[in-house]
């Protein structure tokens, strides 16, 4: 890239004719203006003379001659008559390999104090998903470094998985472990609606310097207006699409879809949309597939998506959880009961499912997985009898085998935050637990080096 390329790119995108209007009304989250001439989704600048600053906003609705815009930031200092300038473009984000290791806001601007990205290439945040007939089929597995996932809910390159859990069960920690341990080339992490305190903790503790070096983090914290939270999700997806177009295997970690949906609900209610299911407006359910379908494979690379869903009251059938589960290719359920027993990660294996596991795993691995699931199911059914001492050893061979193997199974399914396991080591351990020897050709080639603590346990 030439030294002046970014300036040439800025000039090309410059709109010499400005359409302006004035603020006529402010109601809740919506600014209504007389003019400017604009289209839905177009960026606008609202000039705040008293504050001596520019408020970025976006057109969200048109009502006759009235233009409804919604801001990306707080509206303090806004007054009737303030000038509104249409920018003649939709939001786009500068992309390049220099995004790695950076932290961006909901408009794609760096907030980590490391300076501008300085790219001449811009990606629009609104893009169509890959053509359905040109998507490569998913036939290879990808490692997350989490044994409970790689062994019993194996994920393929380009698959989209949901992580469903209540609050405080460990979904954000699990995403951080995956981002740090994955065999993918690049991780893009969208923190949508997260508490401000958790952002730095996630970057420094859960992700760490090693994970951040090959990651891009997009932050739209819970104190930001709903439009900022919505657009942060689109910015992260556009960044992931850029790296996929470079032929890379990308992991997109999205935390959380629920807060994304709540932000869209706020916008819908503010512009007069009627509520539908539990207060969620119809636009929420039409927006979800448009966002989720953008992940997956293309002719060049892949985006493997992990979308966390915060289930209200641990109800897996609440509207957002139910809608998201129907669009994705599998789900990982985190159990509050397991977390309360200090079983981390708290993956409920029997409630979790990867719809593509049978396609990306060989027959022996599938058989080993089925045996282990059967052991867990038998033990769970008889757990109450075993706990109170009512079960008599020798009454049922399957229960006897489950009781004998359960300590080893629990050691396999638990993992400390700093531990990482390669796909090969995970599948070998799975074979040993199930009494099967996994052939070399089924072990795969995704090889992460074991962490020192994991090597000691192995």
Secondary structure as UniProt FT lines:
FT   TURN            3..4
FT   HELIX           5..13
FT   STRAND          19..27
FT   TURN            28..29
FT   STRAND          30..34
FT   TURN            40..41
FT   STRAND          42..48
FT   TURN            49..52
FT   STRAND          53..63
FT   TURN            64..65
FT   STRAND          66..71
FT   TURN            76..77
FT   TURN            80..81
FT   STRAND          83..90
FT   STRAND          92..94
FT   HELIX           97..99
FT   TURN            100..101
FT   STRAND          102..104
FT   TURN            106..107
FT   STRAND          122..124
FT   TURN            132..134
FT   STRAND          141..142
FT   HELIX           147..152
FT   STRAND          155..156
FT   TURN            157..158
FT   STRAND          160..165
FT   TURN            167..168
FT   HELIX           171..181
FT   STRAND          186..192
FT   HELIX           196..201
FT   HELIX           202..207
FT   HELIX           208..212
FT   TURN            213..214
FT   STRAND          215..220
FT   TURN            222..223
FT   HELIX           226..245
FT   TURN            246..247
FT   STRAND          249..255
FT   HELIX           257..270
FT   TURN            271..272
FT   STRAND          275..277
FT   TURN            278..279
FT   STRAND          280..281
FT   HELIX           282..292
FT   TURN            293..294
FT   STRAND          296..297
FT   STRAND          302..310
FT   HELIX           312..314
FT   TURN            316..317
FT   HELIX           319..327
FT   STRAND          330..334
FT   HELIX           336..340
FT   TURN            341..342
FT   HELIX           349..351
FT   STRAND          353..354
FT   TURN            355..356
FT   HELIX           357..360
FT   HELIX           363..387
FT   TURN            388..389
FT   TURN            393..394
FT   HELIX           397..413
FT   TURN            417..418
FT   HELIX           423..434
FT   HELIX           440..443
FT   HELIX           452..457
//
